[in-house]
Amino acid sequence: MPELPEVEYVARQLRATLPGRRITGAEVRWARSIQGMEPAEFVAGVTGRTVTAIGRRAKYLLLTLDDGRLLIAHRRMSGNLLLCGQGQEAPPYTRVALDLDDGRRLYYTDPRKFGRLTLAWLDALPPALAELGPEPLEAAFTPTALAERLAGSRRAIKAALLDQRVIAGLGNIYADEALFRAGIHPLRSAGSLTGAEIRRLRDGIQGALTTGIAHGGTTFGRHRDLYDEAGSNLEHVEVYRRTGQPCVRCGTPIERVTVTQRGTHYCPRCQPA
């Protein structure tokens, strides 16, 4: 599933090209891609509307329309937003298409059909959005704020980091990378971290996410950016999917365990139990 860096990278690309463009038409090719309303209602709701801003909340893309509603895209496992020029054929697995007033089309593609698009007013956001934790790249995400969300938790710290109610947008890849940067074993009890460890973890989270954004996200499956390009961050990860390879710091082979049914990678020397 695309995590915060993959979604943020596409949000920045959209922000550079989409605000001010009017949606002149829409086509829904797979009805279940639309959530919370009938496809015809979605088409009527977006047609004629102008995109005024692009935002992101956790792993959700948010397109603000000129009537005050949000077009919310949750890409889940394999969804992508692709912007194509006039006359280009629709990409494979297109589920929804939006016509723009400059002749381009914005396609939502999704081979596995798990992603969803919907329209919502700001005061009636879907529950999944309303329950999200803090954004880890915002100034308010301080060590104190992180400590408050972990206090008293007996869960493994890796499990806590994957909980979207604790931190918004963090997933398997960047949780592993953040814990490595902080020198914290993924099975440590979340509530047992010291103040110094929490400061390192906050810095590790922000550092791992920033690195991911800088390299267009991590592509090892179907993630693509707005122009159908793969992200290159897999070339820059330090522990994720590096089982058996030498640690970039100490040379110890990277090990793998399972936490909440997710493969978890760490260095047993740099991240002692």
N, C-alpha and C positions, 0 to 999 in steps of 0.2 A: 504494500500500500504506500502511495506517495506520502511522505512525512512533511513536516513544516518546511524544510529547505526546498523540496521539489515544488510545493504549492506556492511558496513565496517567490521563487524564481519566475514562475509563470505569471504570478500577479504583477511583478515588476515589468515583464514584457507587455502584458495587457495594458498596464498603466501608461506605457509609452505610446500606445497606438489607438486604444479604443475610446477613451473619454471624448465626448462630442459627436460620436458616430450614432446614427439613428438605425434602429432595427426595422427594416422594411418588410420583413416576412419571416416566417418560421415554419419548419417542417419537423414533425415527430415521426420517426421511422420505427421506433419501438416504444410502445405506450408505457411500459413499466419503467422507463427511464425518468418519467415525470412522477414526482411524489406529491401526495396531498391534494391533487386536483386532476381533472380529466385533461388529456392532451389538448383538446379544443380550447379549454379555458386557459391553458398555458400559452398557446399560440396567440389567442386574443389579448392576453395580458402583456406580452412582450412586443407585439407588432405595433409599430408607430412610436415606440418609446425610445428615448435617447439615453445612452449610457453616460452618466455624469461622473462616476468615480469607480475605482477598483480597490477592493480591500481584501483582507484575509483574516480569518479567525481560526486558529489551530490549523486543521487540514482542509478547511472549507474556503473556497473562492467566493467572494462576494462582489457582485456587480450591482452598483446602485443605479436605479433608473429614475427618470425625471418625474415620475409620479410618487416617488418616495419609497417604492418597494425595492427589495433586494432579489436579484436572481442569484440563487445559492447553488453552487456546484460542489458536490462531494464525490470525488473521483474514485474512492475506494481502491479496489485491487488493480484495475487495469484501465481506468478512464483517463482520457486526455482531451484537452482543448487544443484544436489545431486551426490556425488562421491561414486560409488559402486565397490566392488571387483570383481575379475574375477569369472564368473559363476553365479553371482547374477542376479535374474530376473529384468527386467526393472520395475521401480516404476510405479504406476498408473499415468495416465495423462501425460505420456512422450510425448513431442512434438519434441524434437531434442536429438540425442545421439552422443557423440564424443568418439571414441575408442582411448585409449592411448597405448603407446608402452610398458607399463609394465603390460598390460592385464586388467587394470581397465577401467571403462567407466564413463564419465561425462555426466549426464542426465540433460536436461532442462525440468522440469515438469510445467504444468500450467493448472489447472482445468478450469479456466474461459477464457483462451485463449486471454488475453489482452496484455501479455508481448511480447517483440520482441527481436530478435538477428539480428545483422548485422555486416558487415565488412566495415571498412573505413580507409583511409589514414589519417595521422595526419593533413595534410593541407586541408582535405576535410571532416571535421567532420559534422555530422548532425546539422541542425540549433538549435535544442533543446539543444544540448551540448554547442554550441558556445555562446548562449545567457545567460548562467548561471551566477549567482552572485558569490561572493567570498565563499571560503570554510571556514566554521565557526571554524574549529579546527586548522587552520594554524596561524602562528605567525602574519601574516599581517592583521588578523581580529582583529583589535584594536577597542577600543571605538570610536576613531576618525573616523575610516573607517565605523563603523556602523552608527554613527551620520550623516555622509555624505549621506548615502543611505536612511535615514529616513527624512532628512531635508525637510521641507515644505510639507510633506505628510499629507493629511487630512483623510486618511484611518484609520480605526481601526488598532491598532498595531498588533492584531492577524492576520488580513488580510494581512498586510505588511509582516509579518514573513512567511506566507505561499506562498508568491510570490517568485518563484525560481530565478527570476532576481534580487531580493534583497539579499537573502541569499540562497546558494545552499544546498539542502538536508534536510532542515527543513520541517517537516510535522505536522500534527494535534497533535499527541501525545506529541512531544517534544516542540512544541510551547506552549502548555498549561503548561507543566512542567517548562519551562524557565520563563514564565511570573509569575508563582507562586513563584519561587525562587527569582525573582527580585521585587516582591511585586507590580506588575503593573496590573491594570485592563485590561482585553482583549479588551474592547471597547474604551480605551483611544486613542485619535488621535496620530498617530505615530510621527507627527512633533511637538507635544507638550511636549515630554519627555525632562527632564532636563539632564544636563551632568551627575549628580550622578545616575539618573535612567538609562541612557544609559550604564554606566559602570556596574551597577548591572545586566542589561539585557544581556550584552555581557558575563559576568561571568555566568549568569543563563543558557544561551544557551550552553556554553561550558560544564558546569557542568552536565546539563541534558543529553547531548549527550554522555559524557564520562561515566556516570552511565549506560546508555543504552547499550553501547558497552561492558562494564564490565560484564553485565549479559546476553550477547548473544542476545540482542534485546528484543522487546516486542512482544510476541505471544498471540494473542487472536483469530486468524483466522487460516490461512494456512501457515504462515511464518515458515520455517525450516532452520537450518543451513546446512552446506555441508554434514553432516552425519545424516541428518533427525532428528535432535534434536530440540525441541522447546526452544525459549529463555525464560528467567525467569524474565525479567524486569517488567512485570505486577505486580509482588509482591513488587516492589520497587517504583512505581509511587506514587506521593503525592496528585494529584488532578484528573488526567485523569481517567474517568469512575468511579469516586467515588461520584457521585451525592447523596446528602443526608447523606453521612457519615461524621463523625467529622473531621475537619481539623487537620492534624498531629501537627500543631503548637498551635492553639488556641481553638480547639474544636468546632468552628462554623461549621454548616453543609455546605458541598460543594454544590454550585449551578451550574446550567447549562443554558447556553444561546446558540443561534445559530449565528455564524459569517460566512459569505460567505457560507452558507448552510452546515457548519460543526459544530457538537456538540462541545461546548467549556466549559471547567470546570474551576472553580475558587473559591477562598474563599472570600466572600464579606467583611470580616474583614481585612484579611491580604493584600487584593488587592482592596482597596477602589476605588469607582468610581471617 
